[in-house]
Amino acid sequence: MIDTHCHLDYLDDPASARGELGLSAMVCIGASPEHARKAVALAEQFPDVYATVGLHPTDTGEDTPEARQELEALACHPRVVGLGESGLDDYWDDTRRAAQRSAFEWQLELAQRVGKPLVIHTRDKAGQESAHRGVMDVLGGWPDVPVILHCFSGHPELLRFGLERGEHTYFGFAGNTTYKNAHEIHAAARTLPLERMLLETDAPFLAPVPKRGKPNRPGYVRHTLDFIANLREMPADTLERMTDANARRVYGLESHSSDTSR
């Protein structure tokens, strides 16, 4: 099974975390220059780890010419399979929208240039929609760039937008899918065409039930798999095959055996 979005370098034991619960591959997200370097180093060290590089919207204070130059160079690394995570975040700081949008559009342009997908982060304050609407507005100008709507919130309008945008828009479902009150996420996970679905952990964040409240681990992606399979009333192994195929397609991953003990 593939964890399509984790922060492996945040864990104390990235080497041992790789082999848990039979994962065949994982994508380590490098969302700042420092974490991009670490993600690439892990991908160079372990054949079942791939990397993305980019600038998180809450880290736009690091958006300098030097940072862009470094990230553009790393984006061409053969173990880098995507850009980001980028996007818009009004939850932590809604005063840097112009800086976030500039970094977002630059990473879309870079993704188009190097031919790799962009992982998108979208988060609003409770009861607001400005980040979601802003993401749709920006993506409207980049219709051909493959994107992954990471940790999808279930936002109905963004769901419709992504489906209408076409087959190169994917939706990542994380551990919060398993939370009791995540009704919009449940609705999206139940109805989304399976060829557009990815599974992720966002480890060490957002641990799924029954691990909620603990540091998340890449192997816990199986709890999200089982939850969605139950929602959709389908065999978990069928869902695993389909979402893994989606991950390989969007990221261009090589197939791996389930033996990650190398």
C-alpha positions in Angstrom: 0.0 0.0 0.0 1.1 3.6 -0.7 1.0 6.5 1.7 0.7 9.4 -0.8 1.5 12.2 1.7 3.5 12.0 4.9 6.2 14.1 6.6 8.6 11.2 7.2 11.4 13.6 8.2 9.4 14.8 11.2 9.5 11.3 12.8 12.2 10.2 15.2 12.6 6.9 13.4 11.9 7.4 9.7 13.8 4.2 8.8 11.7 1.9 10.9 8.5 3.7 10.1 8.9 2.8 6.5 8.2 -0.9 6.9 5.1 -0.7 9.2 2.0 -2.6 8.1 3.4 -3.6 4.7 3.7 -0.2 3.0 5.2 -0.5 -0.5 5.9 3.2 -1.0 5.4 6.6 0.5 5.7 10.2 -0.6 7.6 12.4 1.8 6.5 16.0 1.5 9.2 18.7 1.7 7.2 21.9 2.2 10.1 24.3 2.9 13.7 24.5 1.8 14.9 22.7 4.9 12.3 20.0 4.7 12.7 19.6 1.0 16.4 18.8 1.5 15.5 16.3 4.2 12.8 14.7 2.0 15.2 14.3 -0.9 17.8 12.8 1.3 15.4 10.2 2.6 14.3 9.4 -1.0 17.9 9.0 -2.0 18.5 6.7 0.9 15.4 4.4 0.7 14.1 3.0 -2.6 10.5 3.0 -1.3 10.5 6.7 -0.4 9.8 9.5 -2.9 9.8 13.2 -2.3 8.1 16.4 -3.2 9.6 19.9 -2.8 7.9 23.2 -2.3 6.8 26.0 0.0 3.9 25.6 2.4 1.5 28.6 2.5 2.3 29.2 6.1 6.0 29.4 5.3 5.9 32.2 2.7 8.2 34.2 5.0 10.9 31.9 3.5 9.9 32.8 -0.1 13.1 34.5 -1.3 14.9 34.4 -4.6 17.5 32.0 -3.1 14.8 29.7 -1.8 13.1 29.6 -5.2 16.4 28.9 -6.9 17.1 26.0 -4.5 13.6 24.5 -4.8 13.7 24.8 -8.6 16.9 22.8 -8.7 15.5 20.1 -6.3 12.4 19.9 -8.4 14.4 18.3 -11.2 15.9 15.6 -8.9 14.9 12.1 -10.2 13.5 11.1 -6.8 11.2 14.1 -6.7 7.8 13.1 -8.0 5.9 16.3 -7.3 5.8 19.9 -6.1 4.4 21.3 -2.9 2.7 21.3 -0.7 1.5 24.8 -1.7 -1.9 26.5 -1.7 -3.8 28.9 0.6 -4.2 28.8 4.4 -6.3 31.4 6.3 -6.5 29.3 9.4 -3.2 30.3 10.9 -2.6 33.7 9.3 -5.0 35.5 7.0 -2.8 38.6 6.6 -0.4 37.1 4.0 -2.8 36.2 1.2 -0.9 38.1 -1.5 2.4 36.3 -0.5 0.6 32.9 -0.3 -0.9 33.5 -3.8 2.4 34.5 -5.3 4.1 31.4 -4.0 1.1 29.2 -5.1 1.2 30.5 -8.6 5.0 30.2 -8.9 4.7 26.5 -7.8 2.0 25.9 -10.4 4.2 27.4 -13.0 7.2 25.3 -11.8 5.0 22.1 -11.8 4.0 22.8 -15.4 7.6 23.4 -16.4 9.0 20.2 -14.9 6.0 18.1 -15.7 5.1 17.0 -12.2 1.9 17.3 -10.1 1.4 20.0 -7.4 0.1 19.0 -4.0 -2.3 21.6 -2.7 -3.1 22.6 0.9 -6.3 24.4 1.6 -7.5 25.5 5.0 -10.0 28.0 6.2 -11.0 29.3 9.6 -14.2 27.7 10.9 -17.2 29.0 9.0 -15.2 30.7 6.3 -14.4 29.8 2.7 -11.9 32.4 1.5 -9.1 29.9 1.1 -11.2 27.3 -0.7 -12.6 30.0 -3.1 -9.1 31.4 -3.6 -7.7 28.0 -4.6 -10.4 27.6 -7.1 -9.8 31.0 -8.5 -6.0 30.4 -8.9 -6.5 26.9 -10.4 -8.8 28.3 -12.9 -5.8 29.9 -14.6 -3.9 26.6 -14.7 -6.3 24.1 -16.2 -3.7 21.6 -17.4 -1.4 21.2 -14.3 -2.1 17.9 -12.5 -2.9 18.6 -8.9 -3.6 16.7 -5.7 -6.1 18.3 -3.3 -4.3 17.0 -0.1 -6.3 16.3 3.1 -9.5 17.0 1.2 -11.9 18.8 3.4 -15.1 17.6 1.6 -16.0 21.2 0.6 -18.8 20.6 -1.9 -18.0 23.4 -4.3 -14.3 22.4 -4.4 -15.4 18.9 -5.0 -17.5 19.9 -8.0 -14.7 22.2 -9.3 -12.1 19.4 -9.1 -14.3 16.9 -10.9 -15.1 19.4 -13.6 -11.5 20.3 -13.9 -10.8 16.9 -15.3 -9.0 13.6 -14.9 -5.7 15.2 -13.7 -7.3 16.5 -10.4 -7.0 14.0 -7.5 -8.4 14.1 -4.0 -6.3 12.9 -1.0 -8.1 11.5 2.0 -6.3 11.5 5.3 -6.9 10.3 8.9 -9.5 12.9 9.6 -11.8 11.0 7.2 -12.4 8.6 10.1 -13.5 11.3 12.6 -17.2 11.0 13.6 -18.2 14.5 12.8 -16.4 14.8 9.4 -19.7 14.6 7.6 -18.7 16.5 4.4 -15.5 14.4 4.1 -17.6 11.2 4.5 -20.0 12.3 1.8 -17.1 13.0 -0.6 -15.3 9.7 0.2 -18.6 7.8 -0.4 -19.3 9.3 -3.8 -16.0 10.4 -5.4 -15.1 8.4 -8.5 -12.5 5.9 -7.4 -10.1 6.8 -10.2 -9.7 10.2 -8.6 -9.0 9.1 -5.0 -5.7 8.9 -3.1 -5.1 7.8 0.5 -2.6 9.5 2.8 -1.7 10.0 6.4 -0.2 13.5 6.7 1.9 11.8 9.4 2.8 12.7 12.1 -0.4 14.8 12.0 -4.1 13.8 11.9 -3.9 10.2 13.2 -7.0 8.2 12.3 -9.3 6.5 14.7 -8.4 4.3 16.6 -5.0 6.1 16.9 -6.5 9.6 17.2 -4.6 11.8 19.7 -1.3 10.0 19.1 1.4 10.8 16.6 0.4 9.6 13.2 2.5 6.9 11.4 2.6 6.1 7.6 1.3 2.6 8.3 -1.9 4.0 9.8 -3.1 4.8 6.3 -4.7 1.3 6.5 -7.2 2.6 9.0 -8.4 5.2 6.6 -8.5 2.6 3.8 -10.7 0.3 6.0 -13.0 3.2 7.0 -13.6 4.3 3.4 -14.0 0.7 2.2 -16.7 0.3 4.8 -18.3 3.6 3.8 -18.4 2.4 0.2 -19.4 -1.2 1.0 -16.5 -2.6 -1.0 -13.6 -4.9 -0.3 -10.6 -3.1 1.2 -8.2 -4.9 -1.0 -10.0 -3.7 -4.1 -9.9 -0.1 -2.8 -6.2 -0.5 -2.1 -5.4 -1.7 -5.6 -7.3 1.2 -7.1 -5.9 4.0 -5.0 -2.4 2.6 -5.3 -2.8 2.6 -9.1 -3.9 6.2 -8.9 -0.9 7.1 -6.9 1.5 5.4 -9.3 -0.3 7.2 -12.2 -0.3 10.8 -10.8 3.2 10.6 -9.3 4.8 8.3 -11.9 5.9 5.9 -9.2 7.6 2.6 -10.0 5.9 -0.5 -8.7 7.3 -1.9 -5.4 6.9 -5.2 -3.7 5.4 -5.2 -0.2 8.8 -6.1 1.2 10.3 -2.9 2.5 12.9 -4.5 4.7 15.8 -3.4 2.4 
